[in-house]
Amino acid sequence: MRTWQVQDAKARFSELLDASLKEGPQVVTRRGVEAAVLVPIAEWRRLQRRSQPTLKELLLGEGPRFEALVPPRRSWRRRPPPGLE
C-alpha cells in the first residue's frame, strides 16, 4: 500500500487511480496524517457486502426485540354515548 500526500494525489490523480487499480488501496495523507484511502470499486463493493449483516444474522443475533417496541396498554374510561347519560 502506497502513501500519497494530498498535493501529489491532486496533481497526479490519474497515476493515483492507476496505482489503486494495479496495486490495491492507496492512502492519501494531509499534513502527515492519513486522511483517505482510494480503493478499486470491486474491493469497495466486497467490503460493503461484508459489513452488512444477512437476514439470518439479524434474526438469530442479539439485539432489540419487537416486544420492547409495543407500549403497554392503558385502560381508558369511556364516556357513555350521547342520550344515554
Biopython code that builds the backbone (N, CA, C, O; Angstrom):
import numpy as np
from Bio.PDB.StructureBuilder import StructureBuilder

atoms = [
    (1, "MET", "N", (0.854, -1.172, 0.000)),
    (1, "MET", "CA", (0.000, 0.000, 0.000)),
    (1, "MET", "C", (0.897, 1.231, 0.000)),
    (1, "MET", "O", (1.796, 1.368, 0.829)),
    (2, "ARG", "N", (0.632, 2.112, -0.939)),
    (2, "ARG", "CA", (1.449, 3.302, -1.109)),
    (2, "ARG", "C", (0.773, 4.502, -0.458)),
    (2, "ARG", "O", (-0.455, 4.559, -0.383)),
    (3, "THR", "N", (1.556, 5.445, 0.007)),
    (3, "THR", "CA", (1.036, 6.648, 0.641)),
    (3, "THR", "C", (1.322, 7.856, -0.252)),
    (3, "THR", "O", (2.421, 8.006, -0.784)),
    (4, "TRP", "N", (0.308, 8.714, -0.403)),
    (4, "TRP", "CA", (0.401, 9.904, -1.235)),
    (4, "TRP", "C", (0.072, 11.133, -0.385)),
    (4, "TRP", "O", (-0.881, 11.110, 0.394)),
    (5, "GLN", "N", (0.848, 12.194, -0.531)),
    (5, "GLN", "CA", (0.475, 13.462, 0.083)),
    (5, "GLN", "C", (-0.665, 14.044, -0.745)),
    (5, "GLN", "O", (-0.737, 13.809, -1.951)),
    (6, "VAL", "N", (-1.549, 14.795, -0.113)),
    (6, "VAL", "CA", (-2.738, 15.292, -0.796)),
    (6, "VAL", "C", (-2.378, 16.136, -2.031)),
    (6, "VAL", "O", (-3.076, 16.065, -3.042)),
    (7, "GLN", "N", (-1.312, 16.923, -1.965)),
    (7, "GLN", "CA", (-0.909, 17.727, -3.122)),
    (7, "GLN", "C", (-0.542, 16.824, -4.299)),
    (7, "GLN", "O", (-0.938, 17.083, -5.435)),
    (8, "ASP", "N", (0.219, 15.760, -4.020)),
    (8, "ASP", "CA", (0.610, 14.821, -5.075)),
    (8, "ASP", "C", (-0.600, 14.067, -5.618)),
    (8, "ASP", "O", (-0.705, 13.835, -6.822)),
    (9, "ALA", "N", (-1.509, 13.688, -4.726)),
    (9, "ALA", "CA", (-2.706, 12.961, -5.150)),
    (9, "ALA", "C", (-3.545, 13.826, -6.086)),
    (9, "ALA", "O", (-4.072, 13.329, -7.081)),
    (10, "LYS", "N", (-3.675, 15.116, -5.776)),
    (10, "LYS", "CA", (-4.449, 16.022, -6.631)),
    (10, "LYS", "C", (-3.748, 16.245, -7.968)),
    (10, "LYS", "O", (-4.383, 16.212, -9.022)),
    (11, "ALA", "N", (-2.440, 16.470, -7.919)),
    (11, "ALA", "CA", (-1.693, 16.780, -9.143)),
    (11, "ALA", "C", (-1.552, 15.561, -10.056)),
    (11, "ALA", "O", (-1.480, 15.699, -11.277)),
    (12, "ARG", "N", (-1.513, 14.365, -9.456)),
    (12, "ARG", "CA", (-1.278, 13.152, -10.251)),
    (12, "ARG", "C", (-2.410, 12.141, -10.038)),
    (12, "ARG", "O", (-2.158, 10.955, -9.821)),
    (13, "PHE", "N", (-3.654, 12.618, -10.103)),
    (13, "PHE", "CA", (-4.796, 11.759, -9.805)),
    (13, "PHE", "C", (-4.863, 10.536, -10.724)),
    (13, "PHE", "O", (-5.170, 9.438, -10.260)),
    (14, "SER", "N", (-4.584, 10.705, -12.001)),
    (14, "SER", "CA", (-4.624, 9.557, -12.931)),
    (14, "SER", "C", (-3.642, 8.476, -12.497)),
    (14, "SER", "O", (-3.953, 7.286, -12.552)),
    (15, "GLU", "N", (-2.465, 8.892, -12.069)),
    (15, "GLU", "CA", (-1.460, 7.938, -11.593)),
    (15, "GLU", "C", (-1.927, 7.263, -10.299)),
    (15, "GLU", "O", (-1.729, 6.062, -10.113)),
    (16, "LEU", "N", (-2.550, 8.043, -9.406)),
    (16, "LEU", "CA", (-3.105, 7.500, -8.165)),
    (16, "LEU", "C", (-4.177, 6.457, -8.476)),
    (16, "LEU", "O", (-4.202, 5.384, -7.874)),
    (17, "LEU", "N", (-5.059, 6.780, -9.419)),
    (17, "LEU", "CA", (-6.116, 5.857, -9.808)),
    (17, "LEU", "C", (-5.536, 4.581, -10.419)),
    (17, "LEU", "O", (-5.969, 3.480, -10.082)),
    (18, "ASP", "N", (-4.570, 4.725, -11.307)),
    (18, "ASP", "CA", (-3.927, 3.538, -11.912)),
    (18, "ASP", "C", (-3.250, 2.673, -10.852)),
    (18, "ASP", "O", (-3.339, 1.446, -10.897)),
    (19, "ALA", "N", (-2.570, 3.317, -9.896)),
    (19, "ALA", "CA", (-1.905, 2.560, -8.828)),
    (19, "ALA", "C", (-2.935, 1.806, -7.997)),
    (19, "ALA", "O", (-2.697, 0.670, -7.589)),
    (20, "SER", "N", (-4.062, 2.428, -7.751)),
    (20, "SER", "CA", (-5.124, 1.771, -6.983)),
    (20, "SER", "C", (-5.635, 0.535, -7.722)),
    (20, "SER", "O", (-5.849, -0.515, -7.116)),
    (21, "LEU", "N", (-5.827, 0.666, -9.015)),
    (21, "LEU", "CA", (-6.335, -0.463, -9.806)),
    (21, "LEU", "C", (-5.314, -1.596, -9.933)),
    (21, "LEU", "O", (-5.685, -2.770, -9.947)),
    (22, "LYS", "N", (-4.039, -1.244, -10.025)),
    (22, "LYS", "CA", (-2.996, -2.260, -10.220)),
    (22, "LYS", "C", (-2.457, -2.830, -8.907)),
    (22, "LYS", "O", (-2.239, -4.036, -8.798)),
    (23, "GLU", "N", (-2.239, -1.962, -7.905)),
    (23, "GLU", "CA", (-1.569, -2.371, -6.670)),
    (23, "GLU", "C", (-2.507, -2.541, -5.479)),
    (23, "GLU", "O", (-2.136, -3.162, -4.483)),
    (24, "GLY", "N", (-3.705, -2.000, -5.575)),
    (24, "GLY", "CA", (-4.641, -2.072, -4.454)),
    (24, "GLY", "C", (-4.796, -0.728, -3.779)),
    (24, "GLY", "O", (-4.427, 0.297, -4.353)),
    (25, "PRO", "N", (-5.336, -0.709, -2.569)),
    (25, "PRO", "CA", (-5.638, 0.551, -1.881)),
    (25, "PRO", "C", (-4.441, 1.492, -1.784)),
    (25, "PRO", "O", (-3.306, 1.064, -1.579)),
    (26, "GLN", "N", (-4.727, 2.796, -1.938)),
    (26, "GLN", "CA", (-3.719, 3.844, -1.859)),
    (26, "GLN", "C", (-4.157, 4.829, -0.773)),
    (26, "GLN", "O", (-5.301, 5.283, -0.764)),
    (27, "VAL", "N", (-3.249, 5.153, 0.132)),
    (27, "VAL", "CA", (-3.555, 6.045, 1.255)),
    (27, "VAL", "C", (-3.170, 7.472, 0.882)),
    (27, "VAL", "O", (-2.101, 7.709, 0.319)),
    (28, "VAL", "N", (-4.053, 8.422, 1.202)),
    (28, "VAL", "CA", (-3.783, 9.845, 0.982)),
    (28, "VAL", "C", (-3.637, 10.498, 2.353)),
    (28, "VAL", "O", (-4.477, 10.310, 3.233)),
    (29, "THR", "N", (-2.557, 11.269, 2.524)),
    (29, "THR", "CA", (-2.305, 11.941, 3.800)),
    (29, "THR", "C", (-2.456, 13.458, 3.645)),
    (29, "THR", "O", (-2.226, 14.025, 2.577)),
    (30, "ARG", "N", (-2.851, 14.088, 4.753)),
    (30, "ARG", "CA", (-2.917, 15.546, 4.799)),
    (30, "ARG", "C", (-2.117, 15.962, 6.013)),
    (30, "ARG", "O", (-2.431, 15.573, 7.138)),
    (31, "ARG", "N", (-1.088, 16.750, 5.788)),
    (31, "ARG", "CA", (-0.178, 17.190, 6.861)),
    (31, "ARG", "C", (0.387, 16.015, 7.649)),
    (31, "ARG", "O", (0.541, 16.090, 8.868)),
    (32, "GLY", "N", (0.693, 14.927, 6.941)),
    (32, "GLY", "CA", (1.307, 13.758, 7.560)),
    (32, "GLY", "C", (0.350, 12.810, 8.259)),
    (32, "GLY", "O", (0.781, 11.800, 8.814)),
    (33, "VAL", "N", (-0.944, 13.117, 8.242)),
    (33, "VAL", "CA", (-1.946, 12.275, 8.900)),
    (33, "VAL", "C", (-2.784, 11.584, 7.832)),
    (33, "VAL", "O", (-3.263, 12.233, 6.902)),
    (34, "GLU", "N", (-2.965, 10.266, 7.960)),
    (34, "GLU", "CA", (-3.779, 9.531, 6.995)),
    (34, "GLU", "C", (-5.189, 10.100, 6.985)),
    (34, "GLU", "O", (-5.827, 10.214, 8.031)),
    (35, "ALA", "N", (-5.679, 10.461, 5.786)),
    (35, "ALA", "CA", (-6.978, 11.116, 5.680)),
    (35, "ALA", "C", (-7.980, 10.313, 4.862)),
    (35, "ALA", "O", (-9.179, 10.369, 5.136)),
    (36, "ALA", "N", (-7.512, 9.562, 3.860)),
    (36, "ALA", "CA", (-8.437, 8.845, 2.982)),
    (36, "ALA", "C", (-7.717, 7.679, 2.324)),
    (36, "ALA", "O", (-6.489, 7.591, 2.330)),
    (37, "VAL", "N", (-8.527, 6.782, 1.755)),
    (37, "VAL", "CA", (-7.993, 5.639, 1.025)),
    (37, "VAL", "C", (-8.748, 5.530, -0.287)),
    (37, "VAL", "O", (-9.976, 5.600, -0.305)),
    (38, "LEU", "N", (-8.030, 5.360, -1.374)),
    (38, "LEU", "CA", (-8.648, 5.113, -2.677)),
    (38, "LEU", "C", (-8.533, 3.622, -2.953)),
    (38, "LEU", "O", (-7.436, 3.064, -2.985)),
    (39, "VAL", "N", (-9.692, 2.980, -3.154)),
    (39, "VAL", "CA", (-9.715, 1.540, -3.414)),
    (39, "VAL", "C", (-10.457, 1.271, -4.718)),
    (39, "VAL", "O", (-11.336, 2.047, -5.094)),
    (40, "PRO", "N", (-10.119, 0.185, -5.416)),
    (40, "PRO", "CA", (-10.869, -0.184, -6.620)),
    (40, "PRO", "C", (-12.328, -0.482, -6.262)),
    (40, "PRO", "O", (-12.614, -0.922, -5.149)),
    (41, "ILE", "N", (-13.233, -0.248, -7.181)),
    (41, "ILE", "CA", (-14.657, -0.401, -6.916)),
    (41, "ILE", "C", (-15.014, -1.829, -6.514)),
    (41, "ILE", "O", (-15.891, -2.021, -5.672)),
    (42, "ALA", "N", (-14.366, -2.824, -7.085)),
    (42, "ALA", "CA", (-14.655, -4.220, -6.719)),
    (42, "ALA", "C", (-14.339, -4.468, -5.246)),
    (42, "ALA", "O", (-15.095, -5.143, -4.547)),
    (43, "GLU", "N", (-13.230, -3.925, -4.787)),
    (43, "GLU", "CA", (-12.853, -4.058, -3.373)),
    (43, "GLU", "C", (-13.861, -3.331, -2.482)),
    (43, "GLU", "O", (-14.249, -3.847, -1.434)),
    (44, "TRP", "N", (-14.281, -2.139, -2.894)),
    (44, "TRP", "CA", (-15.262, -1.366, -2.126)),
    (44, "TRP", "C", (-16.569, -2.145, -1.992)),
    (44, "TRP", "O", (-17.128, -2.226, -0.899)),
    (45, "ARG", "N", (-17.055, -2.713, -3.081)),
    (45, "ARG", "CA", (-18.310, -3.471, -3.032)),
    (45, "ARG", "C", (-18.181, -4.702, -2.153)),
    (45, "ARG", "O", (-19.118, -5.053, -1.436)),
    (46, "ARG", "N", (-17.028, -5.363, -2.200)),
    (46, "ARG", "CA", (-16.801, -6.534, -1.343)),
    (46, "ARG", "C", (-16.838, -6.125, 0.126)),
    (46, "ARG", "O", (-17.439, -6.815, 0.950)),
    (47, "LEU", "N", (-16.204, -5.016, 0.451)),
    (47, "LEU", "CA", (-16.204, -4.529, 1.827)),
    (47, "LEU", "C", (-17.616, -4.140, 2.269)),
    (47, "LEU", "O", (-17.998, -4.393, 3.412)),
    (48, "GLN", "N", (-18.380, -3.536, 1.383)),
    (48, "GLN", "CA", (-19.752, -3.159, 1.710)),
    (48, "GLN", "C", (-20.605, -4.390, 2.022)),
    (48, "GLN", "O", (-21.360, -4.388, 2.994)),
    (49, "ARG", "N", (-20.490, -5.436, 1.208)),
    (49, "ARG", "CA", (-21.264, -6.660, 1.445)),
    (49, "ARG", "C", (-20.894, -7.290, 2.777)),
    (49, "ARG", "O", (-21.769, -7.766, 3.500)),
    (50, "ARG", "N", (-19.618, -7.300, 3.107)),
    (50, "ARG", "CA", (-19.168, -7.916, 4.362)),
    (50, "ARG", "C", (-19.625, -7.135, 5.581)),
    (50, "ARG", "O", (-19.799, -7.715, 6.653)),
    (51, "SER", "N", (-19.824, -5.825, 5.438)),
    (51, "SER", "CA", (-20.180, -5.015, 6.596)),
    (51, "SER", "C", (-21.676, -5.050, 6.906)),
    (51, "SER", "O", (-22.084, -4.652, 7.997)),
    (52, "GLN", "N", (-22.493, -5.515, 5.972)),
    (52, "GLN", "CA", (-23.933, -5.558, 6.197)),
    (52, "GLN", "C", (-24.341, -6.951, 6.650)),
    (52, "GLN", "O", (-23.999, -7.936, 5.996)),
    (53, "PRO", "N", (-25.069, -7.048, 7.761)),
    (53, "PRO", "CA", (-25.480, -8.370, 8.247)),
    (53, "PRO", "C", (-26.539, -8.991, 7.323)),
    (53, "PRO", "O", (-27.333, -8.284, 6.705)),
    (54, "THR", "N", (-26.530, -10.313, 7.247)),
    (54, "THR", "CA", (-27.547, -11.012, 6.469)),
    (54, "THR", "C", (-28.838, -11.075, 7.273)),
    (54, "THR", "O", (-28.838, -10.811, 8.475)),
    (55, "LEU", "N", (-29.931, -11.422, 6.618)),
    (55, "LEU", "CA", (-31.204, -11.562, 7.314)),
    (55, "LEU", "C", (-31.101, -12.619, 8.407)),
    (55, "LEU", "O", (-31.634, -12.441, 9.502)),
    (56, "LYS", "N", (-30.416, -13.716, 8.109)),
    (56, "LYS", "CA", (-30.246, -14.780, 9.105)),
    (56, "LYS", "C", (-29.506, -14.249, 10.332)),
    (56, "LYS", "O", (-29.901, -14.532, 11.463)),
    (57, "GLU", "N", (-28.436, -13.481, 10.117)),
    (57, "GLU", "CA", (-27.684, -12.917, 11.240)),
    (57, "GLU", "C", (-28.547, -11.962, 12.064)),
    (57, "GLU", "O", (-28.462, -11.940, 13.292)),
    (58, "LEU", "N", (-29.376, -11.175, 11.381)),
    (58, "LEU", "CA", (-30.257, -10.254, 12.103)),
    (58, "LEU", "C", (-31.276, -11.003, 12.954)),
    (58, "LEU", "O", (-31.531, -10.628, 14.098)),
    (59, "LEU", "N", (-31.859, -12.063, 12.393)),
    (59, "LEU", "CA", (-32.892, -12.799, 13.122)),
    (59, "LEU", "C", (-32.338, -13.609, 14.283)),
    (59, "LEU", "O", (-32.988, -13.728, 15.322)),
    (60, "LEU", "N", (-31.152, -14.164, 14.119)),
    (60, "LEU", "CA", (-30.578, -15.022, 15.149)),
    (60, "LEU", "C", (-29.675, -14.276, 16.130)),
    (60, "LEU", "O", (-29.376, -14.786, 17.209)),
    (61, "GLY", "N", (-29.250, -13.099, 15.766)),
    (61, "GLY", "CA", (-28.298, -12.372, 16.595)),
    (61, "GLY", "C", (-28.936, -11.667, 17.773)),
    (61, "GLY", "O", (-30.157, -11.550, 17.883)),
    (62, "GLU", "N", (-28.064, -11.206, 18.645)),
    (62, "GLU", "CA", (-28.510, -10.415, 19.785)),
    (62, "GLU", "C", (-28.949, -9.056, 19.279)),
    (62, "GLU", "O", (-28.435, -8.565, 18.274)),
    (63, "GLY", "N", (-29.872, -8.465, 19.952)),
    (63, "GLY", "CA", (-30.310, -7.132, 19.553)),
    (63, "GLY", "C", (-31.711, -6.876, 20.042)),
    (63, "GLY", "O", (-32.303, -7.702, 20.736)),
    (64, "PRO", "N", (-32.236, -5.731, 19.676)),
    (64, "PRO", "CA", (-33.578, -5.382, 20.144)),
    (64, "PRO", "C", (-34.625, -6.354, 19.603)),
    (64, "PRO", "O", (-34.519, -6.846, 18.479)),
    (65, "ARG", "N", (-35.613, -6.610, 20.408)),
    (65, "ARG", "CA", (-36.715, -7.484, 20.020)),
    (65, "ARG", "C", (-37.982, -6.653, 19.906)),
    (65, "ARG", "O", (-38.054, -5.546, 20.438)),
    (66, "PHE", "N", (-38.970, -7.179, 19.220)),
    (66, "PHE", "CA", (-40.203, -6.436, 18.984)),
    (66, "PHE", "C", (-41.023, -6.225, 20.250)),
    (66, "PHE", "O", (-41.808, -5.279, 20.318)),
    (67, "GLU", "N", (-40.862, -7.084, 21.255)),
    (67, "GLU", "CA", (-41.638, -6.923, 22.485)),
    (67, "GLU", "C", (-41.393, -5.552, 23.099)),
    (67, "GLU", "O", (-42.305, -4.956, 23.672)),
    (68, "ALA", "N", (-40.195, -5.060, 22.987)),
    (68, "ALA", "CA", (-39.846, -3.785, 23.599)),
    (68, "ALA", "C", (-40.436, -2.605, 22.828)),
    (68, "ALA", "O", (-40.469, -1.489, 23.348)),
    (69, "LEU", "N", (-40.901, -2.831, 21.601)),
    (69, "LEU", "CA", (-41.408, -1.747, 20.788)),
    (69, "LEU", "C", (-42.891, -1.456, 21.031)),
    (69, "LEU", "O", (-43.371, -0.379, 20.681)),
    (70, "VAL", "N", (-43.615, -2.395, 21.622)),
    (70, "VAL", "CA", (-45.047, -2.224, 21.842)),
    (70, "VAL", "C", (-45.271, -1.669, 23.246)),
    (70, "VAL", "O", (-44.911, -2.313, 24.231)),
    (71, "PRO", "N", (-45.866, -0.472, 23.342)),
    (71, "PRO", "CA", (-46.085, 0.105, 24.671)),
    (71, "PRO", "C", (-47.185, -0.662, 25.405)),
    (71, "PRO", "O", (-48.046, -1.266, 24.766)),
    (72, "PRO", "N", (-47.166, -0.643, 26.726)),
    (72, "PRO", "CA", (-48.211, -1.344, 27.476)),
    (72, "PRO", "C", (-49.566, -0.677, 27.236)),
    (72, "PRO", "O", (-49.647, 0.537, 27.050)),
    (73, "ARG", "N", (-50.626, -1.486, 27.244)),
    (73, "ARG", "CA", (-51.978, -0.956, 27.054)),
    (73, "ARG", "C", (-52.438, -0.256, 28.318)),
    (73, "ARG", "O", (-52.102, -0.673, 29.427)),
    (74, "ARG", "N", (-53.192, 0.789, 28.152)),
    (74, "ARG", "CA", (-53.755, 1.509, 29.284)),
    (74, "ARG", "C", (-55.262, 1.302, 29.269)),
    (74, "ARG", "O", (-55.860, 1.130, 28.208)),
    (75, "SER", "N", (-55.860, 1.319, 30.422)),
    (75, "SER", "CA", (-57.317, 1.218, 30.457)),
    (75, "SER", "C", (-57.876, 2.631, 30.405)),
    (75, "SER", "O", (-57.520, 3.482, 31.221)),
    (76, "TRP", "N", (-58.729, 2.865, 29.466)),
    (76, "TRP", "CA", (-59.328, 4.172, 29.275)),
    (76, "TRP", "C", (-60.747, 4.183, 29.825)),
    (76, "TRP", "O", (-61.480, 3.201, 29.697)),
    (77, "ARG", "N", (-61.118, 5.270, 30.421)),
    (77, "ARG", "CA", (-62.509, 5.443, 30.844)),
    (77, "ARG", "C", (-63.309, 5.879, 29.640)),
    (77, "ARG", "O", (-62.964, 6.864, 28.987)),
    (78, "ARG", "N", (-64.348, 5.177, 29.344)),
    (78, "ARG", "CA", (-65.168, 5.538, 28.197)),
    (78, "ARG", "C", (-66.376, 6.332, 28.660)),
    (78, "ARG", "O", (-66.932, 6.069, 29.726)),
    (79, "ARG", "N", (-66.778, 7.298, 27.859)),
    (79, "ARG", "CA", (-67.983, 8.076, 28.144)),
    (79, "ARG", "C", (-69.179, 7.339, 27.563)),
    (79, "ARG", "O", (-69.058, 6.698, 26.519)),
    (80, "PRO", "N", (-70.296, 7.416, 28.201)),
    (80, "PRO", "CA", (-71.494, 6.800, 27.612)),
    (80, "PRO", "C", (-71.890, 7.542, 26.352)),
    (80, "PRO", "O", (-71.622, 8.738, 26.231)),
    (81, "PRO", "N", (-72.523, 6.856, 25.408)),
    (81, "PRO", "CA", (-72.961, 7.520, 24.166)),
    (81, "PRO", "C", (-73.954, 8.639, 24.484)),
    (81, "PRO", "O", (-74.655, 8.571, 25.493)),
    (82, "PRO", "N", (-74.019, 9.659, 23.642)),
    (82, "PRO", "CA", (-74.962, 10.752, 23.888)),
    (82, "PRO", "C", (-76.393, 10.237, 23.962)),
    (82, "PRO", "O", (-76.779, 9.359, 23.191)),
    (83, "GLY", "N", (-77.167, 10.772, 24.871)),
    (83, "GLY", "CA", (-78.560, 10.365, 25.050)),
    (83, "GLY", "C", (-78.740, 9.262, 26.071)),
    (83, "GLY", "O", (-79.874, 9.014, 26.481)),
    (84, "LEU", "N", (-77.707, 8.596, 26.498)),
    (84, "LEU", "CA", (-77.811, 7.527, 27.500)),
    (84, "LEU", "C", (-77.277, 7.977, 28.847)),
    (84, "LEU", "O", (-77.076, 7.147, 29.733)),
    (85, "GLU", "N", (-77.052, 9.224, 29.016)),
    (85, "GLU", "CA", (-76.485, 9.740, 30.258)),
    (85, "GLU", "C", (-77.471, 9.786, 31.364)),
    (85, "GLU", "O", (-77.135, 10.200, 32.474)),
]
sb = StructureBuilder()
sb.init_structure("model")
sb.init_model(0)
sb.init_chain("A")
sb.init_seg("    ")
for serial, (resi, resn, name, xyz) in enumerate(atoms, 1):
    if name == "N":
        sb.init_residue(resn, " ", resi, " ")
    sb.init_atom(name, np.array(xyz, "f"), 0.0, 1.0, " ", f" {name:<3s}", serial, name[0])
structure = sb.get_structure()
